[in-house]
Amino acid sequence: SIAGHSSDSVEDKSERDVSMTEVMIRNLPCRWKEKDLQSLLKSVGLAEAYDKLVLPMYPGSKKKSNRGYALVNFKDDRFADECYQRLNRYRAVLNSEKLLLVVPRTLNEIRDNDFAIEEVTQPALA
């Protein structure tokens, strides 16, 4: 289960228990858009289970590629657990060896990744 997932960067139980409704899905195909991830979540029965999905994109990228991960907040921790059960180590692209990884979003990951999200959403300076 997602609650039982451990991370080497998490040593304190209070950090580990921040919120089991928020997960990071890693190793996404770089050309995927939000609609692709929404379709995947729908295909495994989680279409109505989340209330926030963030797929950070590289700023200024001509190919509009994403950063390879998404942040998803589920409405309930059991939906986050279902996401883990159904998508962790899931092969999103048939001819790829890359497997999706679903991990809880810890305080350390929030600090690191919110900066990246802010960078993407801020307008470019002229």
TASUL-V249732 format. One record per residue. N is the residue number from 0. PSI is psi as a letter, one per 40 degrees, with the letter a starting at -180 (* if undefined). BURIAL is b if it has 16 or more other C-alpha atoms within 10 Angstrom, else e. D_FIRST is the distance of its C-alpha to the first C-alpha in Angstrom with 1 decimal. Layout:
N:PSI:BURIAL:D_FIRST
N:PSI:BURIAL:D_FIRST
This chain:
0:i:e:0.0
1:d:b:3.8
2:d:b:5.4
3:e:e:5.3
4:h:e:6.6
5:i:e:10.3
6:h:e:13.4
7:d:e:16.9
8:e:e:18.4
9:h:e:16.7
10:d:e:18.5
11:h:e:18.8
12:d:e:16.2
13:d:e:17.9
14:d:e:17.2
15:d:b:13.5
16:e:e:13.4
17:d:e:15.7
18:h:b:13.8
19:e:b:10.3
20:e:b:12.2
21:h:b:13.4
22:i:b:12.1
23:h:b:14.2
24:h:b:14.5
25:i:b:16.6
26:f:b:19.2
27:i:b:20.5
28:h:b:23.9
29:e:e:26.5
30:e:e:28.6
31:i:b:26.1
32:i:b:27.0
33:d:e:25.1
34:d:e:26.1
35:d:e:24.5
36:d:b:21.1
37:d:e:21.8
38:d:e:22.8
39:d:e:19.6
40:d:b:17.5
41:d:e:20.1
42:d:e:20.0
43:e:e:16.3
44:f:e:17.2
45:f:b:16.2
46:d:e:19.8
47:e:e:20.2
48:e:b:16.8
49:i:b:17.5
50:e:e:20.6
51:h:e:20.8
52:h:b:20.6
53:h:e:22.3
54:g:b:23.2
55:h:b:25.6
56:i:b:28.6
57:h:b:31.0
58:h:b:34.1
59:e:e:37.2
60:h:e:35.7
61:d:e:38.1
62:e:e:35.4
63:f:e:33.1
64:i:b:30.2
65:i:b:26.9
66:e:b:25.4
67:e:b:22.6
68:i:b:19.7
69:i:b:19.0
70:h:b:17.7
71:h:b:16.3
72:h:b:16.1
73:i:b:14.7
74:d:e:16.6
75:i:e:13.9
76:d:b:10.4
77:d:b:9.4
78:d:b:10.9
79:d:b:9.0
80:d:b:5.7
81:d:b:8.2
82:d:b:9.5
83:d:b:6.7
84:d:e:6.8
85:d:e:10.5
86:e:b:11.7
87:h:b:10.1
88:f:e:13.0
89:h:e:15.0
90:h:b:18.7
91:d:b:20.1
92:h:e:23.7
93:d:e:25.1
94:f:e:27.4
95:i:e:25.2
96:e:e:23.3
97:h:b:21.1
98:i:b:17.4
99:i:b:15.4
100:h:b:12.8
101:h:b:10.3
102:i:b:10.0
103:i:b:10.2
104:h:b:13.9
105:i:b:15.4
106:d:b:19.0
107:d:e:20.2
108:d:e:18.9
109:d:e:20.4
110:d:e:23.7
111:d:e:23.9
112:d:b:23.0
113:d:e:24.8
114:d:e:27.9
115:d:b:27.4
116:d:b:26.9
117:d:e:30.1
118:d:e:31.9
119:d:e:31.2
120:e:e:32.3
121:h:e:35.4
122:i:e:38.6
123:i:e:40.5
124:i:e:43.5
125:*:e:46.8
